[in-house]
Amino acid sequence: MKILVADKVNQAGIDYLADAGYEVEVKVGLSPEQLAAEIPGYDALAVRSAVQVTREIIEAGTSLKVIGRAGVGTDNIDKEAAAEQGIAVVNTPAANVVSAAEQTFALMLACARNTAQANASMHAGRWDRSEFTGLELCGRTLGIIGFGKIGALLAQRAKAFGMTIHAYDPYADSDFVTQHDAILLPTLDELICTSDVISVHLPKTPETTGMICADQIDKMKDDVIILNVARGGICNETALLAGLESGKIWAVGIDVFDPEPPVDCPLAGCDRAVLTPHLGASTKEAQVRAGVQVAEAIVDELKKFS
């Protein structure tokens, strides 16, 4: 069987596939048309987030049995088209949870202490110490919207900083939340109104798109910090900018955008917006785990046909 790796999957995953006895071809940077022309004859396709696996590509993959994404979500894969063709779609939901939680906490600290702005000032040869008075996290309340694995890891780190943890997640197990010293609130409004820092950890769906908007920001405490290391579009960037300009929001830390890379991002150029180019999973450790785990999942599916 032949496997096409069409994205920058870690070499450890590629080696795993080769060691399992499969013929592996690595072809990164193909256009959608080139990928559609290349995919016939391959039994599996491995990607990360840069490649959009469209219906046209899936229908061209007449031998495809499995599509694997080295990452948490599968929004770049047309799952409906894959299901119609009987093609399995697999991913690596646990590979980057530690890295994503740490990136979120890094943005939280950077927002609270003006780290990015102070760094830029120093590199410009200035000593603007009096301009960068920050906030302590100790004693503040962190509100986590979506209390899964990443939310739980973030809660552990925040507790070490002396923060109180509020959580909102209608699908969360209450015992799981309690085990992580968090208080599960019954409504999103309660979390919005009581939190000093708000971090979203949700998949992007029609229900969550634009969840953090002007109406919600109006209900928040003054000097709130808002973080998004989940999916672009969950926070309305125009509303965030308005909150920053009014002084309602202390700072925002945003790692994800819609689209990516962003086009005319409203937050670009705002000193109180700490922006990073989707680095949640960008650690050496997470990339190795994602590569190996997607390879394992692809092999498990292909074994069903051997």
N, C-alpha and C positions, 0 to 999 in steps of 0.2 A: 504494500500500500504506500501511496505517496502523500506527503504532507507539505503544504505550502505555508511558509512563515512570511507574511506580507507586512509585518510591522516590527518594531525594534524590541522583540522579545529577548530576554536575557539569555546569554549563551548557555547557562546551566540548563535551561529548559530545552534548548535545541539539542544539546548533548544527550539529555535524557531520551528524547525521541529517537535519536540515532542509535543509542545504546539498546533501545528496545527493539531494534531491527527494522525500523521504517526508513524509507528513502525521503530525506528532508531537503527541500530547496528553500533558500532564503532569498527573497526578492522584495526589498524594501523600496518604497517610493514610487510604486506603480500608480498611474492615473486610474480612475474608475474604469475607463474603457480598456486600458491595458490589463487590469485585473480580471475583468470579465472575459477577455480573450485568453488569459493565462489559466483560468481556474478549471476548465474542462480537463478531466483526467486525474485530478487530485481528489483524494478521499477525505482530507481534512484541511482546514484553514485555521491558522493561528494569527491573531491580531492583538493590538492593544487598543488605544483610543483614537489614533490618528486616521485609521482606515474606516470608512463608512461601508459596511457590508449591506449593500442595497438589494432590493428585489431582483434587479437586473443581474447582479453578480451571482446571487443565489440560484436563480433559474438557469444561469449559464453553467453552474457547477453540477453537471449531470451525474457525476460520481460522488459528490459530497455526501458524507455521512455525519460529520460533526464540524461545528465552528466553535473555536475556543477563544475567549478573550482573557488576556492576562490583566485582570483588574476586577473591580467590584461590580460595576454596572454592565449592562448589555444594551444601553440605549443606542449604540452605534451599529447595532445589528437588527435587521428587519426580522424580528422573531415570528411574525405572522407568516411571512413568506417561507421561512425555514420550516415552520410547522407544516405548512401545506406540502412541502417537498419531503417531509419525514426526516429532516435533518436536525440532529440534536444541537442545542446551544448550551455551552458550559462556560463557567467563569471561575474566578478565584476570590470569593467574598471575604476570606479572612487574611489574605496575603498582606494587605497594606494597613490593617486597622491600627497597629501601633504607630506607624509613620503618620497616618492621618491625624491621630489624636495628638501626637507631638507637634505636628504642624499647626494644629488649631491652638495649642497652648503657646507656641512661639508667637503666633499672631496676637493672642490675647496679651501677652507681656509687651510686645512691641507697641500695641495700641495704648496700653495703660501708661507706658513710660516714654512714649515719643521716640522710640529707638531709631526708627528709620529716618525721621526728620533730623534728629541730632547727629546721626551718622553722616547724612548729606551735608549738614552744616560744617562738620569737622573737615570733611574732604574738600570743602570749598575754602578752607583756611580760616574759618570763623570760630569764635568761642562764645556761642549764644546760650550760655548756661541758664540764664534767668528766664529764657523763653520756653524751657522744656520741663516745667514742673509737671509731674505726672500724678497718677493715682495708685494707691496700694490695692492689691487684690484681697489681702487679708481682711476678713470681716464683711466682704461683699458677697452677694448672692449670684451664683451662676445658674442661668436657666438653660437647660438642654432640651431642645425640641427634637424628639426622635432618640429614644434611649435604647439603642442596640449596642453592639460590641464597641464601636468607636465612642459612643456617648458614655458608656460605662468606664472605658479607659480614661476619657477626659475627666470624668468625675473623680476617679482615683487621684489623678494629678492635682486637681483643684482642691481636694480635701487636704492634701499635703501643704497647700498654701493658706489654709485656714478659711476657705470659702464654704458657704452653705450651698447645697445643691438642690435646685428644683428641677423637676422633669415633667414634660408633657409628652405622652405617647399613648394613644388609645389602644394600641396593640401590645403594649409592653406587659410583661408579667410583673405584678406588683411585688412579689417576693424577690425577683431579680433586682428591681429598683431599690428595694429596702436593703438588700445585701450590700449595695454599693453606697450606703449612707446618703441616699437621695430621697427627697420627698416627692411623691407622685401626685401631681395636681390634676384635678378633674377636667379643667378647661384650659385652652390656650390663652384666653384672656387673663386668667389668674397668673400664669407664668409671665406673660408680657408685662403685667402691672407690678410684679414683685421682684423682678430680676435687675441686677446692675449690669450683668454681662449676659448676652443672649447668643447662643450658638446653635445653628441648625445642622442636623444630621439625618436627612431624609432623602429618599429617592425623589426624583423629579417626576411628578404626575400632573394631570390637569388640576387636581385638588391642591397640590403644594406649590404650583407655579404662582409667583407673586404673593406668596403667603405673608411675607414681611413687606407691608405696603404702608402708605401714608396713614391710613386709619389706625393700623397697629402701632406705628411709631408715635402717634399722638397720645397713645395710652401709656407709653413707656415712662420710666423714671428719667429725670434729668441726668445728663452725663452718662447715658447708657453706652455700652460698647456692643457692637453687633458683629458676629463672625459667621462666615460661610465657607466651609471646606467640604461641602457636600456636592451640590450641583448648581451650575449657573442658572439664574432665572428664578430661584426660590425667593431671593430678595430683590425687590424692585430697586434698581440702581438709581433711578431718577428720584425716587422717594428718599433713598439713603442720602443722596447729595443735598436734598432740601433740608433734611434733618441735621446734617452736618453744618450747613450754612446758617441755620437758625440757632445753632448752639444746643439743640435738644440732644443730639448724639455727640458723645465725646470723640469717638473714633470708630472706624470700621476696619475689619481685616477680611479681605476677600481673596480667595484662592481659585475660584471657579467662575466662569463667565458663559454667557450665551449670546453670540456664538464664541467659539474659541479658534484662533485668537480673537479677542474682542475688537469690534469696529466702533469707533466713536464712543468709547466707554465714558459715561457721564462723570465717573469718579476720577478719571485720569487728570492729574494736575492738582488734585485736592490734597493738601498737606495732611489732613486728618484721615486719609484713606491709605491703608497699607495694602498694596496689591502685589500678589505673587502669581506667576504663570502656571497654575495647576500643579503645585509641588507636593500635594498631599501624599502621593505614593512614590515620590522621587527620592528614595534612599537606596543605598546599595543593598541593604538587607531585604527591603520590600520587593525590589526588582528581581532578586534571586528567588524569593519565595513565590512571586507571581509566575515567573517563568517555569519553575519546576512544577508548581501546582496545576497550571494550565496544561502542561505536558502530561502529567499524570491523568488528568481528567480526559484528555483526548485519547490517550492510550486505552483507558477503561472503556470508552465508547467503541473504539475500533476493534477491541477484542471480541465484541459481540458479533462481529462479522467474519471472524477468522475461524 
